[in-house]
């Protein structure tokens, strides 16, 4: 139950790891259609994996941040490409 403060420039994250604050606000695109799916507005840490809250036109979608879903993360330009699981954005069964 402690809070630790660090200087970000002193931290080298392993590849594929990101600060939550860097992910917030990133635009998220579908890998197959290049459609803008929304932007990351929150992240839940569930233990098994993080869950990204992606908001589009006032609707929030929950997407697991897992290797099978994430195609690329380009923090420098605020762009994330995913391959969403069936039914998350298109309401398929």
KELO-160413 format. One line per field, with one value per residue: residue number from 1; residue in three letters; x, y, z of N, C-alpha, C in turn. Coordinates in nm, 3 decimals, padded with zeros to 5 digits. Atoms other than C-alpha are relative to their C-alpha. Layout:
BEGIN
num [NUM | ...]
residu [ALA | ...]
n_u [X | ...]
n_v [Y | ...]
n_w [Z | ...]
ca_u [X | ...]
ca_v [Y | ...]
ca_w [Z | ...]
c_u [X | ...]
c_v [Y | ...]
c_w [Z | ...]
This chain:
BEGIN
num [1 | 2 | 3 | 4 | 5 | 6 | 7 | 8 | 9 | 10 | 11 | 12 | 13 | 14 | 15 | 16 | 17 | 18 | 19 | 20 | 21 | 22 | 23 | 24 | 25 | 26 | 27 | 28 | 29 | 30 | 31 | 32 | 33 | 34 | 35 | 36 | 37 | 38 | 39 | 40 | 41 | 42 | 43 | 44 | 45 | 46 | 47 | 48 | 49 | 50 | 51 | 52 | 53 | 54 | 55 | 56 | 57 | 58 | 59 | 60 | 61 | 62 | 63 | 64 | 65 | 66 | 67 | 68 | 69 | 70 | 71 | 72 | 73 | 74 | 75 | 76 | 77 | 78 | 79 | 80 | 81 | 82 | 83 | 84 | 85 | 86 | 87 | 88 | 89 | 90 | 91 | 92 | 93]
residu [UNK | UNK | UNK | UNK | UNK | UNK | UNK | UNK | UNK | UNK | UNK | UNK | UNK | UNK | UNK | UNK | UNK | UNK | UNK | UNK | UNK | UNK | UNK | UNK | UNK | UNK | UNK | UNK | UNK | UNK | UNK | UNK | UNK | UNK | UNK | UNK | UNK | UNK | UNK | UNK | UNK | UNK | UNK | UNK | UNK | UNK | UNK | UNK | UNK | UNK | UNK | UNK | UNK | UNK | UNK | UNK | UNK | UNK | UNK | UNK | UNK | UNK | UNK | UNK | UNK | UNK | UNK | UNK | UNK | UNK | UNK | UNK | UNK | UNK | UNK | UNK | UNK | UNK | UNK | UNK | UNK | UNK | UNK | UNK | UNK | UNK | UNK | UNK | UNK | UNK | UNK | UNK | UNK]
n_u [00.081 | -00.088 | -00.008 | -00.139 | -00.015 | -00.121 | -00.015 | 00.024 | -00.120 | -00.084 | 00.063 | -00.001 | 00.099 | -00.024 | 00.077 | 00.139 | 00.053 | 00.023 | 00.064 | 00.143 | 00.024 | -00.036 | 00.103 | 00.124 | 00.016 | -00.045 | 00.103 | -00.006 | 00.047 | 00.017 | -00.107 | 00.052 | 00.074 | -00.061 | 00.104 | -00.027 | 00.090 | 00.018 | -00.124 | -00.012 | 00.041 | -00.029 | -00.061 | 00.023 | -00.100 | 00.081 | -00.083 | -00.037 | -00.044 | 00.069 | 00.115 | 00.006 | 00.132 | -00.006 | 00.125 | 00.034 | 00.132 | 00.066 | 00.017 | -00.125 | -00.024 | -00.107 | -00.084 | -00.114 | -00.132 | -00.073 | -00.081 | 00.083 | 00.080 | -00.084 | -00.086 | -00.111 | 00.018 | -00.093 | 00.024 | -00.052 | 00.101 | 00.131 | 00.077 | -00.003 | 00.072 | 00.039 | 00.086 | 00.096 | 00.070 | 00.132 | 00.116 | -00.021 | 00.042 | 00.103 | 00.115 | 00.025 | 00.008]
n_v [-00.119 | -00.116 | -00.067 | -00.021 | -00.097 | 00.019 | -00.086 | 00.088 | 00.017 | 00.099 | 00.132 | 00.062 | 00.107 | 00.108 | -00.010 | 00.040 | -00.055 | -00.143 | -00.070 | -00.018 | -00.139 | -00.014 | 00.066 | -00.077 | -00.096 | 00.053 | 00.045 | 00.144 | 00.036 | 00.141 | 00.045 | 00.048 | -00.102 | -00.131 | -00.085 | -00.055 | 00.063 | -00.091 | -00.033 | 00.058 | -00.098 | 00.053 | 00.134 | 00.076 | 00.104 | 00.108 | 00.108 | 00.088 | -00.092 | -00.129 | -00.016 | -00.136 | -00.058 | -00.076 | -00.075 | -00.054 | -00.062 | 00.015 | 00.141 | 00.058 | 00.141 | 00.057 | 00.083 | 00.054 | -00.036 | 00.126 | 00.014 | 00.036 | -00.116 | -00.117 | 00.016 | -00.094 | -00.117 | -00.106 | -00.107 | -00.127 | -00.066 | 00.021 | 00.094 | 00.141 | 00.085 | 00.125 | 00.095 | 00.023 | 00.127 | -00.001 | -00.043 | -00.114 | -00.124 | 00.020 | 00.066 | 00.133 | 00.106]
n_w [00.000 | 00.011 | 00.129 | 00.039 | 00.108 | 00.078 | 00.117 | 00.116 | 00.083 | -00.065 | 00.015 | 00.133 | -00.003 | 00.096 | 00.123 | -00.016 | -00.126 | 00.016 | -00.111 | 00.024 | 00.041 | 00.142 | 00.079 | -00.006 | 00.108 | 00.129 | 00.094 | 00.020 | 00.133 | 00.034 | 00.090 | 00.128 | 00.077 | -00.025 | -00.058 | -00.132 | -00.095 | -00.111 | -00.069 | -00.133 | -00.100 | -00.133 | 00.001 | -00.123 | -00.026 | -00.054 | -00.053 | 00.111 | 00.105 | -00.006 | 00.088 | 00.051 | 00.020 | 00.125 | 00.011 | 00.132 | 00.006 | -00.129 | -00.038 | -00.048 | 00.031 | -00.082 | 00.086 | -00.074 | 00.055 | 00.011 | 00.120 | 00.114 | 00.041 | 00.031 | 00.118 | -00.014 | -00.086 | 00.038 | -00.098 | 00.051 | 00.084 | -00.062 | 00.083 | -00.036 | 00.095 | -00.065 | 00.069 | -00.109 | -00.010 | 00.064 | -00.077 | -00.089 | 00.065 | 00.101 | -00.063 | 00.055 | -00.100]
ca_u [00.000 | 00.268 | 00.298 | 00.627 | 00.728 | 00.978 | 01.112 | 00.985 | 01.317 | 01.478 | 01.249 | 01.307 | 00.994 | 01.025 | 00.901 | 00.522 | 00.479 | 00.343 | 00.251 | -00.126 | -00.112 | 00.050 | -00.229 | -00.513 | -00.641 | -00.484 | -00.698 | -00.781 | -00.822 | -00.943 | -00.660 | -00.880 | -01.094 | -00.877 | -01.199 | -01.156 | -01.305 | -01.270 | -01.017 | -00.889 | -01.062 | -00.980 | -00.791 | -00.892 | -00.625 | -00.794 | -00.503 | -00.514 | -00.481 | -00.565 | -00.895 | -00.903 | -01.214 | -01.259 | -01.519 | -01.686 | -01.978 | -02.057 | -02.058 | -01.792 | -01.651 | -01.434 | -01.144 | -00.895 | -00.538 | -00.401 | -00.152 | -00.422 | -00.597 | -00.319 | -00.153 | 00.054 | 00.096 | 00.253 | 00.254 | 00.453 | 00.162 | -00.121 | -00.229 | -00.318 | -00.425 | -00.620 | -00.791 | -01.106 | -01.268 | -01.588 | -01.894 | -01.730 | -01.793 | -02.034 | -02.275 | -02.235 | -02.322]
ca_v [00.000 | 00.245 | 00.496 | 00.505 | 00.800 | 00.759 | 00.971 | 00.821 | 00.878 | 00.643 | 00.354 | 00.124 | -00.084 | -00.425 | -00.450 | -00.471 | -00.293 | 00.060 | 00.315 | 00.331 | 00.709 | 00.667 | 00.437 | 00.665 | 00.872 | 00.653 | 00.590 | 00.223 | 00.078 | -00.256 | -00.448 | -00.597 | -00.297 | -00.005 | 00.130 | 00.363 | 00.171 | 00.451 | 00.563 | 00.417 | 00.599 | 00.371 | 00.054 | -00.208 | -00.428 | -00.763 | -00.983 | -01.220 | -00.937 | -00.572 | -00.474 | -00.167 | 00.049 | 00.176 | 00.447 | 00.537 | 00.776 | 00.748 | 00.368 | 00.184 | -00.149 | -00.375 | -00.535 | -00.775 | -00.656 | -00.993 | -01.101 | -01.249 | -00.910 | -00.649 | -00.615 | -00.300 | -00.014 | 00.309 | 00.536 | 00.802 | 00.873 | 00.765 | 00.471 | 00.117 | -00.157 | -00.456 | -00.765 | -00.756 | -01.073 | -01.162 | -00.982 | -00.702 | -00.424 | -00.583 | -00.749 | -01.085 | -01.404]
ca_w [00.000 | -00.102 | -00.380 | -00.566 | -00.781 | -01.062 | -01.343 | -01.670 | -01.844 | -01.591 | -01.691 | -01.986 | -02.038 | -02.203 | -02.561 | -02.573 | -02.238 | -02.212 | -01.950 | -01.914 | -01.950 | -02.294 | -02.416 | -02.305 | -02.596 | -02.865 | -03.173 | -03.228 | -03.579 | -03.715 | -03.883 | -04.156 | -04.254 | -04.131 | -03.972 | -03.675 | -03.383 | -03.129 | -02.872 | -02.549 | -02.265 | -01.972 | -01.885 | -01.629 | -01.474 | -01.419 | -01.319 | -01.616 | -01.869 | -01.901 | -02.059 | -02.283 | -02.275 | -02.630 | -02.676 | -03.006 | -03.038 | -02.667 | -02.662 | -02.463 | -02.582 | -02.365 | -02.547 | -02.387 | -02.432 | -02.539 | -02.801 | -03.026 | -03.043 | -03.052 | -03.392 | -03.337 | -03.094 | -03.214 | -02.909 | -03.094 | -03.331 | -03.100 | -03.318 | -03.219 | -03.460 | -03.332 | -03.463 | -03.246 | -03.123 | -03.304 | -03.176 | -02.976 | -03.228 | -03.472 | -03.228 | -03.403 | -03.216]
c_u [00.085 | -00.009 | 00.146 | 00.002 | 00.133 | 00.003 | -00.010 | 00.126 | 00.097 | -00.052 | 00.011 | -00.096 | 00.038 | -00.088 | -00.141 | -00.063 | -00.007 | -00.054 | -00.147 | -00.028 | 00.035 | -00.105 | -00.131 | -00.003 | 00.047 | -00.120 | 00.021 | -00.066 | -00.011 | 00.106 | -00.051 | -00.062 | 00.061 | -00.101 | 00.045 | -00.105 | -00.029 | 00.133 | -00.002 | -00.030 | 00.026 | 00.064 | -00.026 | 00.109 | -00.071 | 00.080 | 00.046 | 00.056 | -00.072 | -00.118 | -00.004 | -00.146 | 00.012 | -00.136 | -00.013 | -00.143 | -00.080 | -00.023 | 00.137 | 00.005 | 00.117 | 00.077 | 00.117 | 00.131 | 00.088 | 00.069 | -00.082 | -00.079 | 00.088 | 00.092 | 00.121 | -00.040 | 00.108 | -00.030 | 00.039 | -00.103 | -00.142 | -00.090 | 00.020 | -00.085 | -00.029 | -00.077 | -00.104 | -00.062 | -00.139 | -00.108 | 00.020 | -00.054 | -00.116 | -00.123 | -00.035 | -00.012 | 00.123]
c_v [00.125 | 00.059 | 00.028 | 00.097 | -00.025 | 00.104 | -00.091 | -00.024 | -00.101 | -00.143 | -00.046 | -00.118 | -00.109 | 00.021 | -00.053 | 00.046 | 00.152 | 00.058 | 00.019 | 00.140 | 00.023 | -00.062 | 00.080 | 00.107 | -00.049 | -00.044 | -00.148 | -00.034 | -00.151 | -00.039 | -00.039 | 00.111 | 00.139 | 00.100 | 00.050 | -00.058 | 00.090 | 00.035 | -00.061 | 00.109 | -00.046 | -00.137 | -00.063 | -00.106 | -00.114 | -00.112 | -00.091 | 00.082 | 00.132 | -00.003 | 00.147 | 00.040 | 00.090 | 00.065 | 00.057 | 00.050 | -00.026 | -00.142 | -00.056 | -00.149 | -00.047 | -00.102 | -00.054 | 00.036 | -00.124 | -00.008 | -00.032 | 00.118 | 00.115 | -00.031 | 00.093 | 00.116 | 00.100 | 00.122 | 00.136 | 00.077 | -00.023 | -00.094 | -00.143 | -00.076 | -00.132 | -00.088 | -00.042 | -00.140 | 00.016 | 00.045 | 00.122 | 00.128 | -00.017 | -00.072 | -00.135 | -00.101 | -00.085]
c_w [00.000 | -00.140 | -00.028 | -00.117 | -00.070 | -00.112 | -00.121 | -00.082 | 00.061 | -00.018 | -00.145 | 00.008 | -00.100 | -00.124 | 00.023 | 00.130 | -00.014 | 00.129 | -00.036 | -00.051 | -00.146 | -00.091 | -00.005 | -00.109 | -00.135 | -00.084 | -00.028 | -00.134 | -00.015 | -00.102 | -00.137 | -00.084 | 00.007 | 00.057 | 00.138 | 00.095 | 00.119 | 00.062 | 00.139 | 00.103 | 00.143 | -00.016 | 00.136 | 00.011 | 00.071 | 00.064 | -00.111 | -00.116 | 00.020 | -00.096 | -00.041 | -00.018 | -00.122 | -00.022 | -00.141 | 00.007 | 00.129 | 00.047 | 00.038 | -00.031 | 00.084 | -00.083 | 00.083 | -00.068 | 00.002 | -00.135 | -00.125 | -00.056 | -00.049 | -00.117 | 00.011 | 00.089 | -00.038 | 00.087 | -00.057 | -00.083 | 00.053 | -00.076 | 00.048 | -00.101 | 00.071 | -00.098 | 00.104 | -00.004 | -00.058 | 00.098 | 00.088 | -00.061 | -00.096 | 00.051 | -00.063 | 00.114 | -00.003]
